[in-house]
Every structure is written in structure tokens, then in C-alpha cells.
Amino acid sequence: MSAPKLQPVQHLADYRPWPFLLSETRLDLTLAGRGTIVRAALDLAPRDPDAPSDLVLDGGAGLRLRALTIDGQAPDPAHVTRDDERLTIAAAALPRAPFTLETEVAIDPEDNTAFEGLYLSGGIFCTQCEAEGFRHITFYPDRPDVMTVFRVTLRSDLPVLLSNGNPVSEAGGVAEWHDPWPKPSYLFALVAGDLVAVSDRFTTRSGREVALNVWVRPGNQDRAGFAMESLIKSMRWDEDVYGREYDLDVFNIVAVDDFNMGAMENKGLNIFNSKLVLASPDTATDLDYERIEAVIAHEYFHNWTGNRITCRDWFQLCLKEGLTVFRDQQFTSDLRSAAVKRIEDVQTLRARQFREDQGPLAHPPRPDRYEEINNFYTATVYEKGAEVIGMLKRLVGDEAYARALDLYFTRHDGDAATIEDWLKVFEDATGRDLTQFKLWYTDAGTPVLEMAEDWQDGTLTLTFAQSTKPTPGQPDKPARVIPIAVGLIGPDGDEVAPTRVLEMTEPRQTFTFKGLGARPVVSALRGFSAPVMLTRQMDDATRAFLLAHDTDPFARWEAGRELALSALTRGDEAAQAYIDAIGALLGDEAADPAFRALCLTLPGEEEIATRLAAQGSTPDPDAIHAARGDLARRIALAHQDLLTGLYDAMTVPGAYSPDAASAARRSLRIAVLGLLARIDGGERAQILFGVASNMTERMAALAVLVRLGRAGPALKVLEAEFGDNRLVMDKWFAVQVMAAPPGRAVAVARDLATRRDFDWKNPNRFRALLGGLAGNHAGFHAADGAGYDFTADWLIRMDAANPQIAARMSTAFETWPRYDPDRRAHARAALERIAALEGLSRNTREMVSRMIAAGR
């Protein structure tokens, strides 16, 4: 295999508008596994007729050009050049007035294992065009700022033929679709296959009827009902909260088995990974249901924040993704527990984005350069992008936020917008200067916020200092705007000062609270008001006090988390304080069960390693694993009676329901089960696996049994029952590796990789096994380097088939420089072995080279 052509680094500063205007795109596709014929007609006009420009169209090497005409005439071949990336027609061959370019190409969807562009998934033709997949379908200006209406004709003997927009006609194996709303090529979609629909209707607030369909493979209809319910809830919520009404006659969702991402918001035709559509009590967990609800909402919300208003270029990716993540977080908060949702979002941010910010892959939400855009679909763009929106809303207030969003939709409907456009809307709506706030978009890194207290004569003075460590390409970090939500708790546990948002703008800043009768305990960074790392002098007794009395759910949970981390990193005295505090929490029947479950769950091993590294220590994965297990065992021994009573009390009677209250009770019961298993040898887990009527409890029990080495019979039962269910078997693969004792994790992964049903080219199955191993902290970081070697072997293999998946899974190595010299040597060798591969994809090469550079 020859080495890939080097892609020039793309720079934001180099952006220029495309030199042509595109008024309409007409596509005609005759579908076949090999030899699909794509005819494209583009109605073009030079942007400036007096400044002739070459017409450069993106188009991958897999396109076989069969015909090319300009206004019906073939151009002089001397004026047409082509390489593996693009097709260029010289300006001399182009009219200076409007013209139509027609091309005909042949492509082979059956051979497309990268699942980018048009491909086959188990006999279903489907597309994935974000970010740059459309160029693998036909020659086109494949950039988000080129927006136009599409007319699409699909030809096939398959029974269902879908594309974007509204259906025009269908007869004799030919279906025509028209999307009246201008869109960029990355939002184009088609699906063709043997599918059945679960259907419903939605009446918009203006009275228009919308036909809704969730398309699945025959036999899966009974598992698509929850997805439909979630879609209807999303449509109603977006009207009620944001005033956004759907704008087509039909909304289609299609579930496919082979998909690199979770889902895609293509206009009117959302294509989903089947794991985020299909659910039934016997196959899906509570987490699956919640994720389906959230992702259905996310992709639907993109209709306005991503489709009607898209991003001008891929540097602005966080404009559509950060805003839409924030909106889907609001949606879940409204439908479920807002407090629990906020804590879960912070856990995700810290586990994924903080880790990203502290390593070689750090980048700002709006980067200023990239080599491979697919590598920037990251937690920084999505989760941190959402946090930036949340800070902006907190700073301007709810009413001003609503005004600004209305102005954004009015001013930029139909636009390809930028971060500057977004911030200008808020400046115009509120009168604020957001120049400094923009640093949250342009600067990488997580600020560290140090807090100091001074108490004198009824006045509490809080002094904050902010700093951000250098990140690749950004050594100097000026001060940012940081909203710090603070409340005060009196010595008796009552709140003496409600939440007040302190707006920090300087490197060091002081705030005072006067007229206090006694020194209060400060509840800081309430609601996680900014994505920063807060450091303060606080003893374990104060942490325990806040865990018991804080009125802000996040701050209360955070106090318990800090107490747990103190116990895990500082020794026995801190551990006893944490164990005592957990006893008080177990007895708090007024607390939400889901909140108590979060508080009972110990910090993960990766989080503990991150804390130790931040303190200047070298994490020992094996010691971390042992310490975490020992603390869980001590909690169980100390509170055995309370835990046993709680386990029985949290049984959910009646038939399974994924509603928030029932899921909360199950989450607490499962958290208690994990602790009790430390002292009962897994007896309760064994019983629960046998009697549970839902997948949530069965998988929780199975994870416990895997950890204890008692899962053999249960694994056989699950395989016999669900061996032909891909989504359940993905869980089956993942749990065996993720929950395995660290010393066995790599051996288990190797054994599973030899199974006939390890369909490694399926992204879900590959992620289940390799992601499961990466999630087993001590197993992946095995001292002999076996975890690194196994992962490298499979990344090399996957890279040849699907570079996107290989590149994304390579982030398992992201933290390798923080470990001991022997582990670093093993990890470096594995990374260098990947980097040395002849023909390594651009995607993986970029990721691996950045990680190797971090260890120099």
C-alpha cells in the first residue's frame, strides 16, 4: 500500500468564500452494490464574472468519472485535471454567466468499509456525509458554506427509497424527493432497503401535520416505540422552550447497524446507529433508554441549530454542536432530574474533556488549524462547547438568553454562521462586550481556580486566582471571564446566603460578603458554573459537612467526591471520614435515589489517576485498583445493615418502565449491589441475574459476577438467549473486558477477538471490545505492556478498513506520558509501531504523532 497523500494543514485565517454560487443541485442515483451510477447537475454562476476562477470540486479516488459536460458540451480535456482529492476545470473552459455542470460517476458502496459517503449496511444503502463524505459520492464543493436546494431521484428495486426533504413521487422503482431548504452537502442523505416503519403524526403549533416514521429492519418494530415517543417529546419541547417549529411535511429516522457515530441530523432524514433507536426492557438498559431519548432530541434540535443555521466552515463546528448539546442537556433536565443530569454531565466532561485538555490532543472549542477534521469531533467541541453556552446563559440571565436566541434565529436563518456571528447576537441583544468571553472559544486548556478565604468582624472575603497551563501551540493564557456561583452555609447547616454569581475577569480578584453573624462554610462553584478546576484549602470535616448540608445538589455531590478522592489518595484517616459521611447519606430518605446512587459510586480509576498526576505523583494503576476495591469493601462492612435494607427497599414493583423515578430506584439498588458484592461473594448478584426481568439489572449483576470471576454460567445463559441480537451481544463483549480483573483483561480480550461473532469491521462491536479494554484502567495499563500491544495490533488492522474508528480509538493512549518509565516505554513502542505503518491513514497518523510528541 502506498503512503497517503499528505493533507496540507487547514488554517482558519485562510478561509475564503467559494468563488461560485450554486442555486440548485439535482442528483440521480441508480443504486447497486458495485457500479452505482451518480448523475449530478449543478446550476452554477461565477461569484465575480470579472475575476475568472478555476472550478475546483472535491472528489475522492473512488469516483470513476464517466461523463462531464458544461451546458451540455464536453470541455477540452486539456482544461480538466484530476488527482486523488479533487477535480479542477480551468477558468478558460467556464462561462462567465450562469451555467450547468453535469457529471456522471460510478462508485462501489459494497466495498466501502469506512462507512463514509454511500455504503451498504447489511443490504441497506445509506450515507454518512459529515464531515467530508459527500465527496465520495460525486464531485462537489464539499464545504459547509455552499448551501443549495436539492432534488434527488433514486432508482432501485428495493422497497423503501428515502432522501431529504419532502417526497414528490414514487412508482416503478423510482422515487423523487425535493428539499426546499438550502443545505450544505454534509447534510445530504439517502437510505434504500427492505425496511418497515413505526409511524405517527405530529401537529405543529401552527396547525401543520407532519408524518413521522422510524424505519427499522423487519422484526424490530416492537423496539422502535420509545424512539418515536422521544421524537414527539422533542418536537413539542422545542416549540415550547425555543419557539422552533418543524418545517417539512415528513420526518424520517432510520436505524442502521454499521455507523461510525451515534447519529446524523441530515435534513428530514436522520440516520441513527441502531443502538440509539432500538430498545425493549429485555434488551436495553436504563442508560440505553436515556441515551436514545437524548440523542433523538439532539439530532432533532439540529434542525434549527445546525441545519437551518449551519457553520460557515469546520473550524466553527462547536457553533452547531455545542449549542445543540446544551439544548439536549436542557431537554433531559426538564424531563428527568435536573440535579442528576448536571452531575452526570460534569462527570462526562471531567472524564473526557478535562483529560483531553491536559494532554497532547488539547485544542480550543474553535481551533485555528487542523489536518484531518474527523479528528476534531471531540469532547472539547461537544461537551466543552455546551459548557461555554451554559456560562453565557448564566452571565446574561434567562430572559436575555431567550432574546438573543430569537435574534440568532431571525438574523441567521439560512446562513452559514461563525462564532463571531453568534457572539455578536448576544452583544446586540444584551449590550455586553464579549471580547474577553470569546477566549473560551479560542483558548485551549482548563483554567485552575484557586480560592482563599478571610474572615473578620462579620465580613467574609473570598479571593480567587486563575491560571491556565500551556497547551500545544498556546503557551500564554490571558485571564478569562469566569462565572463563580457561590452560596454560604451557616454552622447549623442552614443556608445564610443564597446563590450569587461572582463574575471574575482578572487574574486575581476579591469579593466580599458583609453582615454575617458567624463564619459560614462556603459552597463554591455551585451547579458547576464554569468548566474549571477549583482548588481550596478544606479539611475532610468541612467536606463531610457540605455533603450533609449543602443545598446545591452539585456542590453536595462534589463535596462527597472530594472526600472520596481524599480517602483514595491520602490514607486511612480520610477514608474513615468518608465512610462515616456515606453512612449519613444512606439514611437520607429525602434525597433523590439517583442522587444517592451517584454519591455512592466511587471515583473511577482513571479519575483517581488524573488526581494523582495533578498532584505531581506518578499513578500506579494496580495500586489504584486495589485501593478503590479496599475502600468499597470497608464501606460495605461498616454499613452492611443499612445497605441491605436499602437494596431491598429499592426493588421496583410491577412491569419494567424506563421512567425517571423507576430508573432512579434501580440505579440506587445497583450501586448498593456493587458494594455488598465486596463482602457477600456475589451471592446477591447471582440471584438477581436469575430473577431480573429487565436488562438493566441483569447487566449490573453480570458485571459484578465478571469482576468476581463467577460469570461463566451467566454469560452462557445470555449468549444462548441473545446470541443473534447484535446490541445485546455488544454489551456481552464489553462487560467481560471492562469488568474483568486487571490481570485477566488482556487475555479475555484476546479470546473474545478470536470468536466468529467478533465482527470487527462493525464499529459497535469493535468499540465494545477495544473500548471495554480501554475502560479497564489497570488492565489496559498492564505493567508488561500487553494492553498497549493488543490495542495497537487492532488499531493497525482497523486503520486499513475504517480510519475514523481507528483514529478515535487511538485516544486510549492519550495519557501514556504520566505513568512510570516501564509503562511509558511499552506505550511509546506501541505508538511508534503504529506510526511506522506504511500507508497509515491521515486520520490515525495525526492522532498518533501528536501523542508521541507529548512524550518527548
Secondary structure, DSSP 8 states (H G I E B T S, - for coil): ---------EEGGG----SEEEEEEEEEEE--SS-EEEEEEEEEEES-TTS---EEEE--TT-EEEEEEETTB---GGGEEE-SSEEEE-GGGS-SS-EEEEEEEEE-GGG-TT--EEEEETTEEEEE-TTTTGGGTS-B--STT--EEEEEEEE-SSSEEEESSEEEEEETTEEEEEEEEEE-GGG--EEEES-EEEEEEEE-TTS-EEEEEEEE-TT-GGGSHHHHHHHHHHHHHHHHHH-----SSEEEEEEES--SSSEE--TTEEEEEGGGT---TTT--HHHHHHHHHHHHHHHHTTTBTTTBEESSGGGHHHHHHHHHHHHHHHHHHHS-HHHHHHHHHHHIIIIIIHHHTSTT---SS-SEES-GGGG-SHIIIIIHHHHHHHHHHHH-HHHHHHHHHHHHHHHTT-EE-HHHHHHHHHHHH----TTTTHHHH--S--EEEEEEEEETTEEEEEEEEE---BTTB-------EEEEEEEE-TTS-EEEEEEEEEE-SSEEEEEE-S-SS--EEEESGGG-SS-EEEE---HHHHHHHHHH-SSHHHHHHHHHHHHHHHHHH-HHHHHHHHHHHHHHHT-TTS-HHHHHHHHS---HHHHHHHHHHTT----HHHHHHHHHHHHHHHHHHTHHHHHHHHHHT---SS----HHHHHHHHHHHHHHHHHHHHHTTHHHHHHHHH--SHHHHHHHHHHHHHTT--HHHHHHHHHHHTT-HHHHHHHHHHHHHSS-HHHHHHHHHHHHTSTT--TTSHHHHIIIIIHHHTSHHHHT-TTSHHHHHHHHHHHHHHHH-HHHHHHHGGGGTTGGGS-HHHHHHHHHHHHHHHT-TT--HHHHHHHHHHHHHT-
